[in-house]
Amino acid sequence: MSSTHSYPIGAKWIYSIIRMDLKAKITATGGFVPTNRRTNNYLANITDTSNEWIIKRTGIKERRILADELATSDMIVPAIEDLMKNTDMSLQEIDCLIVATCTPDMPMPSTANIVCRKLGLKNVFGFDINSACTGFLYAISLGASLIESRKYRNVIVAGADKMSSVTDLQDRRTNILFGDGAGAVLLQLSDDETGIQDSLLCGNGDGAEMLLIEGGGSLYPASMETLGSRKHFIRQDGRAVFRNAIEKMTAVSKALLDKNALSIDNVDWLIPHQANMRIIEAVGKELGIDAGRVISNVQYYGNTTAATIPLCLWDYKDKFQKGDLLLLTAFGAGFTWGATLLKWGM
C-alpha cells in the first residue's frame, strides 16, 4: 500500500525550508576561573625567564591554577551553576551536555557523565569531545545541530581544561602559556534571526607530533618509563604551531565569510582562540579587522585550551549587543581548526 501524506500541495517543501532555517542561539553564558594566580614572577623564580620576556612573547601576565586535588569537572559545575542564574529554567530541564576538554577527570567515565552526577542531572545525553583548543567550536556546532534537529531543546556546551595538570613547570616553552578555566553556554532554538549562522571545521592530523601529550593513552599507557621520560606533559614545537595557527585561523575565517557572502566589515567582533597575544593580533591583522574589535582575555587567564572562547563570551557578554555578528575561530592540536559565525541573541 502506497504511503500518503496530509501535506497540501507544496507544503512539504515549505516545511523542509522552515526546518532548514531553524537556528540554535546562545541564551545564557557562565564561567569559572580558579582564584589562585600563577604570575610571571613566580615562573621567573623557578625557570630561566622573566616577566618582561613572557609579556613580550605571549602577552600573558598571569594564569589561574586549580588546586591539585580538584579536577576539570570541578570547574564545569560552577560554570554551569553560574549560567543557570541567568535563566528562568531548572537544571532538570537540561537534556544534553557536551563537554569539550583534553584534560578529562579520568579516561572513563566521561567528564560530562561526572558533571551530571555532581549536578544531579538524570537521563541526560552527555558526552565529551577532545579536539584540544578547537574543541569548543566542534562542540557548539554539534550542539546546534541537535537543537536544529528538534531532538533536544536545552543543550549546554562547556569548554574546560585543567592545563596545569599536564604542564611541566620545568619547561619554559609551555609553562608560561597554560592556565585553567571553564566556560559554558546554553543553546536553545532561536525565535528570530539571531543564533549560530554557519561553521567550517577542519582537521588533518599532519601536526600530531608538533603539539601533543604522548603518555596516558593506549599507545603509551602509564608506566615507570613514561613517567620517567615525562611523556604525560604537553610538548610543542612553538614555531610550527605559531605559524600554522595564524595561517589556518585566517584562512578558515576568510573561507567562512566568503561562503556566506560577507566581508570582515560585516563582523562586529572577532574572538580568536586565546593562545597568545601575538597570534591573536596577527590573525586580526591578516583579516583586516580593527584592533578594537578583537576580543582578548589571554593576559589574565593564559591559554585555557577548550575554555578560551566560552570564557571570552562570558567575560564580554555585556559588551555585545543583540544582533552583533561574532566571528569565532580556533586552532588546536592535531592539527584541528575552524570558524563559526554567530549572531548574538542575548
N, C-alpha and C positions, 0 to 999 in steps of 0.2 A: 504494500500500500504506500503510495507516494505521500511524503510529508507535506503539510500545509502550514502556512503562516498567517497570523492575524494582521500583519502589517498591511496598510493600504499601499497602493502603487507608489513607489518612490520612498516610502517611509523607512524601509530597511536601510537604504543608503543614507538617508538623513540621520538615522540612529547611529550608523557607523561613523559619520563625520563628527557628530556630537561627542562620541566616545573618544575619537582621536584628539579632540580639542580639550579634553579633560586635563587639568594640571594639578600637581601637588604643590602646596606652598608651605613655607615655614610660618607657623602661627605662634611659636614661643621658642626662646633660647634659654640655655642655662650653662653655667660654667663653674669650675672649681680649680684653684691652684693652691698647693700647699703653702703654709705660712713661712716655712724655713727657706732662707735665701742662701744660695751659693754665689758669692761675689767673685769678681775678677781678682781682688786682692787675696782672697783665700786660695785661689788656684795658683797665684804667683808665689805663694809661700810653699807650695808642695811640688811645683814643676817649674821648668825654666821658661817663664813667660812673664808678662807684665800687664797691668791694667791698660796701658796705652796701646800695647801691641794687639791685645784682644779686641779692643774697640775699633782700632784701625782695620783689622782683618775681618771682623764679623759684625760690628755694631752692637754686640751684646754686652750689657752691663752686669746682669745677674740672671740667675735661673732659680726656679722654685724646685725644691727637692722634698720628696715624700719620705716619711720615716721608714727605716729599714723593715720594720715589722708589718708594714701595710703594703697593699697590692693595688694593681690598676683598678680593680673593681671598687676599691675604697675611695677612688676619685670620681668614678662614674656615678655612684649612688648619690653623693651630694650635688653633683652637676644636674642630675635628673630631678632631685628634690627642689633645687633652685628653679629649674624650668617649670615645674608644676605650680609654683607660686604664681606664675604668670598666666595660668589657665583657669577656667571655671569647671574643670572636669576632675574626676578622681583617677588615681593610679590604676584602678581596676578596669578602666575603660581603655587602657593601652592594650593593643592586640598584637603588636610586633615590636621587637627591639633588635636593632642591628648595631653591633659594636665593631668599630674599626680600630684595630690595635695590632702591633707586632710584639707587644710585651704582655701576653695574656697572664692571668694569675698562675696558670699551670697548663700543661699540654692538653689535658682534658679533666673535667668538662669545660665547655666554652666559658669565657668570661661573661658573655651575655646570660648564660644559664645561672651563673653565680650571682650576677646582679639581680636577676629575677627573684632568687631566693631571699636576698638581703632586703629587697623592697616588698616582698610578699606578693609578687605577681604570680597569678595562676593561669595555666593554659595559654601561655604566650608563645608565639612563634619567634624564637630568639636564636641568634647565631652570630659568629664572628667573621670578619673579613680581614685578611692580612695582605695589604698592599703597601705597607710601610707609610711613607709620607703622602702617598696618593690615596690612602685608604678611605678617608672621609668622602672624597669625591666619588669613588667607586660605590661606597655605601649609600650615599644620598641619592645617587642615580637609581640604584636598585630599590631603595625605599620609595622613591617617587613612582617607579613602575608598579609597585604593589598597591599604592594608592590609586593610580590611574586605572588599574585593572578592576577596581572596586572590591577586591578580595579583602582588603584591610582598610580600616578607617583612621586609626590613630597610631602612627608609626614614629617611634623615637629612634633617631640615629645619633649615636655617640662616637666621638673620636677621642681616644685616650691612650696615653703611653706613660709608663714609668721608665723613662730612658736612663735614669740614674742606676737602675738595676743591671744595665748592660753596658755601662760606660766605665772604661778603665781610667781611673784617676791619674795614672802614671803616663797616659798617652796624651800629649799636648795637642795632637791633631784632632782629637774628638772630645776631650774633657771640657773644652771651652765652649762647645756647641750646644750640648743637650740638657734639657730640663724635663720636668714632669708636669702634667696637667690633663684636664678633661673638659671637653665641651660637648653639648648636646642640643639637638633641635627636635621639635615636634613637627611632623609632616601631617597635613590634613588636606582634604580636597578643597581646591580653590573655588570660590564663588564669583570670581572676576578674572581679569586678565593677568593678575599677579601670580607668581609662582615660578617653578623651575621651567625654563623655556626650552633648553636643549643642553646636551652634553656630548663631548668627544672624549673617549677614554682609550688609552693605548698602553701597550707593553710589548717587550720583545725578548727579555732575558739576556740581552747582549752585555749588560753591565753587572751581571751577578757577582763577579769577582771584585768589583770596584767599590761595593758598599754592601756589607754582609755581617752576619753573626753566624759563624760556622758551626759552633758547638750546640748540642742540646736536641738536635733533630735525629732522624733515622740514619743519616749519613755519618754523623759524628756524635753518637749518643754519649751522655755524660760518663766520664771515666777519669781516672787519675791523670791519664795522658792529656785529655782535652782541658782539664783544669790547669795542669802544669804549663801547657802551651797557650793558655789564656784565650782559647777558642770561643769562650762564652761571652766575650766582649765584642762590641761593634768595632769594625775596622773599615776604613775607607781610603780610596785614592782621591784626595781632596781636589786636585787639579782636574781630573777627569769628571768628577761629579759636578764641580763648579761649571765647567764648560757645557756639559750635557744638560744641566738643569736650565741654564739660560736659553740654550738653543731650543730645547723641546717645549718648555713652557711658552716661549714666544711663538713658536711655530703652531702649536695646537690652539693657542688663543686666537691667532690670526685665522686659522682654518675654521674655527667655530664661528667667528664673526662673519667671515665670507659666506659660510653655509647659510647664515640667517640674514644675509644682505644688510649687514650692519658694519659700521666703522668704529674705530676706537672713540670717536667723538660722541657716539651714542651711549657710551659706557659712563655711568656716574662714578663708580668706584671699582678699582682693581684690588683684589685680595689674593696675592700670591702666597704660596706656601712659605712659611717663615723659617727658612733655612739659615740665612744670614743676610745682613743688610746690603751687602754688595750684590748678591743675587737679586734681591728684591728691587733694588734701584736699577740694575741692568735690565731686568725684564720690563720694568716700566718705561725705561728709555727706548728699548727696542720696539716696544709697542707704540710709542709716541704719545703717551698719556701724561698729563701734567702731574708733577710730583705730589701736589697737594691732594690728588685723588687716589693715591696709592696708600692702602691701609697697612699699618705695621705695628706690632707689639713685641717683636723679637727682642727688643732692647731689654725687656723686663722678664721675659719667660724663657728665652733661648729657643732652641728647636725642640718642640714637644711632639714632633712627628705627626701622627694622625690627629692630634688635638689642635694643630696650629690654626687651621681655617675656622673650625667652630668656635675657638676662643676669640678669634677676631670678630666673628659675627656677634658673639656675646658682649665683648668689650665695647663695640661700636654701634650696638643696636639703636641707641638713642640719637646717633648721628645720621642714620639712614632715614629717608623719607619714603612713605608708601609710594610705590611706583618707580623708585630708583632702580636702575639696571646695574647689577653687580656682576662682574666677571671674576670667577674663582679659577685659579689654576695651581697645579701642584706637580711635583716631580719626586720620585722616590726610588728605593732600592729595586733592583731587578734588571733593567730599569722599567718603571711604570711612570706614566704621566697622563695628564688630562686637563680639561677645562669645562666649566659649567657656566651657563648664563642663567641668572636668577633675577627675577623682578620682585623686589622687596614688597611683601604683603602685610607687614605689621603696622 
